[in-house]
Amino acid sequence: MNDKWNLSDPYVYEALTGLLNKSLAVQTPRGSVRGVLRKVMPDHIVIHMGGAPFYIRTDQIIWFHPEAVRISQDSSDI
C-alpha cells in the first residue's frame, strides 16, 4: 500500500493553503459554496458555511476565489 499522498494539482493545494481561515467562494459541478476555509488536505478542503462544515474533494473544484470583505460606508461620511 502506498503511504504517500498523490497531489492531483499541487498548485491548487498551495494556493488554497494560503487562504486558510479566510472567506472563500468555491465552484463545483454541483454548485457553489461560500464560507470560511478551515482545512486544506491533499484530497479535500473543509469550508464552514452557516455553522456547518462542507467537505469538498479537491478534484471537484472548478474555480475558487477569496471573498472581499465588504465595508459599509456610513452615510454621515458622504
Secondary structure, DSSP 4 states (H G I P E B T S, - for coil): ---S---S-HHHHHHHHTTTTSEEEEEETTEEEEEEEEEE-SSEEEEEETTEEEEEEGGG--EEEEPPPP-PPPGGG-
